[in-house]
Amino acid sequence: MLTPQTPLTIRFRAANTVRVQATMQ
């Protein structure tokens, strides 16, 4: 399933990535 790359989606993915990296560290 491909979701359209909307600013909201990009922002959500970016925040999720930062959260995961913070948890890993």
Secondary structure by P-SEA (a helix, b strand, c coil): ccccccaaaaaaaaaaaaaaaaaac
